[in-house]
């Protein structure tokens, strides 16, 4: 990649090319805006609950379906259509997002161009947890349509994604497993009465909460998950496992009791996921020896080495004159939700919804894990820009000044992410009698609100419901 970037960089070293680059920067409206700001019309419609308006905004920007942000176009449209109850149409867009990842090939030209401008010129691939979440939504759409067979296909896809995630990272302190996705897989197998596979998925979820979610996010396995694991262990004939987990969960009195009616599995999507913003870091330069310079920031205790062996003499001299410079990096900004807890009420019985996934914390963790890589790429980008300026100055001072202006305009972090995801997901499993049932749903936090839902169940049936509360307190900048 380094040789490719150097060769690409050499193509800009003339006045006409620099004028072209400046013109490109001028017409790039988003050069000074974050991804959230550049898509403000859609975000405004979505966050206010005007889903039809949000869809119309996406339709007006249909060109993005083939652009560098097409993954985000697909998942945003899929999510909004799902919230509108258009499950089949929604799944068409989620499938497009899924196939995008399956068929993704690195565009080395845009990757090289990112070192001359900024990473926003590259195709956005999506974060690991975002690809898991799109399959979650796709599976839920199928379950609401009553197509359990198709939901099971998504289950198997989720299993493959989880294995790929585990294989990619060996560090135990990294986000390598997703407890919620394992829990979801268990719930889907459970509804299909495949208790053996449900037990395995529930057990994997419990293990992940214990070994990863508790130390990383302060989250423990939900009580409902513990009960589901005990129940499916008993139904699978794993009586030794039942006794083991009764002790581990401190549920010595647990006994399996068959449900005489059906069940409601209720997911609450609370608030909005964080947005990506930008922050700048000033670095000083230690020119060192043996073809290596060191960029450092003592306040943040950051230090990175940058080799100069492949640079020309002019470029190295240009870098030697660099004493302090700013590099742009991405950061997440939380949008705290209005509501903090919720419950379902059926007759005299109350069922508190339990936190099963904190997308906000996962997003922060995923970015934190790769910040070393982000710092290295950002520093290489600015170093190459500055070296190019000096090399061009030898031939044309005016063009070099223009290139310096272009470099300053285009220094920008990648602020793209799936911003219509919820802040966190809660759930509850509620037994309901055969026939029609009325269930009330209460939300508490900054204020209180109530909703009522009616369900029609057959004996042994599991129905699925998702409720989304979009209210949030706005970005919390740190």
Beta strands, then each sheet from edge to edge (+ up, - down):
strand 1: 262-270
strand 2: 275-286
strand 3: 292-297
strand 4: 302-307
strand 5: 324-337
strand 6: 339-346
strand 7: 349-352
strand 8: 354-357
strand 9: 424-432
strand 10: 435-445
strand 11: 449-457
strand 12: 462-469
strand 13: 472-476
sheet 1: 8+ 9- 1+ 12+
sheet 2: 4+ 3- 2+ 5- 13+
sheet 3: 7+ 6- 10+ 11-
end
